[in-house]
Amino acid sequence: MSSKQGQLKVTLTRSKYGRQLKHRQCVAGLGLRRMWQTVTVADTPENRGMINKINYMVRVEEA
């Protein structure tokens, strides 16, 4: 495994309010707090799983 992992830019495009608890927890786990906030996260299986669960709420780009 290389020392430099890929990075992903994740942007919250839909509101977290009124969503299932597990989906809100995935949003928080990725470090997102507000609409249109963008965070950079490591491209790991754990983060990919959270992104896949809330794929209808976020936009993902390669960093």
BELURHU-V491960 format. One line per field, one symbol per residue. phi: phi as a letter, one per 20 degrees, with the letter a starting at -180 (. if undefined). A space follows every 10 residues. Layout:
BEGIN
phi = ???
END
This chain:
BEGIN
phi = .ffdefcced cedcfefnef gfffffgffe neccfmfdcd cfedgfffff fffdffdcdc cfe
END
